[in-house]
Amino acid sequence: MPIEDLARSDAITAPPETPVTDLATIMAEEKVGSVVITNGNTPVGIVTDRDLTVRILGEQADLASQTAEDVMTTDLCTAEPDAGFYEAASLMAEHGVRRLPVCKGDSLVGIITADDMTELLADEQQHLGNIIRAQRPEY
């Protein structure tokens, strides 16, 4: 199954000059753990809730002067929409990331997270469990 069928098309984005306090507010309001940083529709980085904790609070950086550009991870690992589930999972494992922006060429078209993939696997396990329960004898 291609990840374009699984990925969220409404990735939360912000420009590089966004203050980190605004990023935290966006994450809280949108109930997400990351914001993809873009120039136009081209992803240039990602800021996660962990980035804010480690790179701002952990380093006791001045909140008022910090922007997305100061804390974002710039060596983005991305996937094409036609990548498969296992390819996406392998990319996440290989690069040690839990969030994978989905890009068609240079344009952001969505995002898939480890949580999304875990939820899909849990749903599939539930379906398998239902099949097994329907076919086994009563105890």
N, C-alpha and C positions, 0 to 999 in steps of 0.2 A: 504494500500500500504506500503510495507516495505521501510524503509529509505535507504536501499542499492540502491534502484531505484532512490532516490532523492539526495543522498549525493554526494558530489564531491570526486572522487577517488584520486585527485591530491592535497591532503592536503599539505600545505607548512610546512616543518619541519626544525629543526636545532638542533644541540647538545647543552647540557647545558653550555658549555664553550664559546658559541658564544657571542661576545661583544654586548651590547645593541644598539650601533650605527649601527652595522651590521643588527640587527633585524629590526630597523627602515628603513634601506635601502631596505631590503628584502620586507617588507610590502609595501613600496612605489613602488618598481619595479613590484611586483606581484599584486598590487592593491587589497590587502587583509588587514583585520584588526586584524589578529592574526597569530602566528606561533606556531605550536605544537612542544614542546621540546621533543626529543626522545633520548633514548639510543638504538642504532640499530634501530629496527622498533617498539620498545616498548615506548608508550608515558609516559613521567614522569612529564609533566607539560604543561602549555600553557602561552604564553605571548601575551597580547592584546595591541592595540594602547592605550587603557585607562591605562593599567598597566604602560606603558612607561611614560605617562603623570603624573599619580598620584605618582608612586613609584620612579621615577627618577626626573622629573622636579619639582613636588610638594614638594618633600623632599630635593631638591637641592643636589642630590647625585652626586658624581664625575663620570661623563660619562665615562672617560677613564678606570676606574677600575671595572665598573659594567658589569656583564654577565647575560645571560638568567637565570642561576641558582639563581642569586640574586633577580630577580624580578618576576619569574614565579609563577603562581598559581599551587600548587602541589596536592591539593585535587581535582583531575580531576573527572568530571562527564562525563561518556562515555555511549554509547549505542551500543548494538549488531546490526549487519546489518539487522536482521530480525525483529527488533523493528518497530512498526507501527508509522505513522505520529503523532497520538495523544499521544502515549507513549513518543515520543521524545519531543513533545511540553510540556507535563506534567513534564518531567525531567528538561527541561529548566526553566519552571516556578518555580518548587519546589526548584531548586538550584540557581535561580537568574542568569543564564548564557544565553548568546546569541549564543554561539558556542559549538557544541557538537561533539567531536571526535567520530568516529565510529570505534569500535574495534572488531575484531574476536579473541576471547581469549585475549591474551596480545599484539596482533599485530594491529597496526593502518592500517585501510583500507580506511579511508576517513574522511570527516567532513561535517556536516550539520549545517547551521547557521539559525538564526531567519530570516535573510533577504531572504535566499533560501526558507524557508517555507512561508514567506509572499508573495513572488513572485509566488509560486505555487498556493496559495489561490487566488491571484488576477487573475491568468490565469483561474482558475476554475470559478470564478465569471464572468469573461468575456464570457466564454462558456455558462453559464447559461443566461446571458444577451442576447446573440445571439439567444438562443432558445426562450426566451420570446418575443424578437422583431420579430422573424419570425412567431410567432403564434398569435400576437395581431392584432386587426383591425387597420387600418389607422385612424389617428385623423384628 
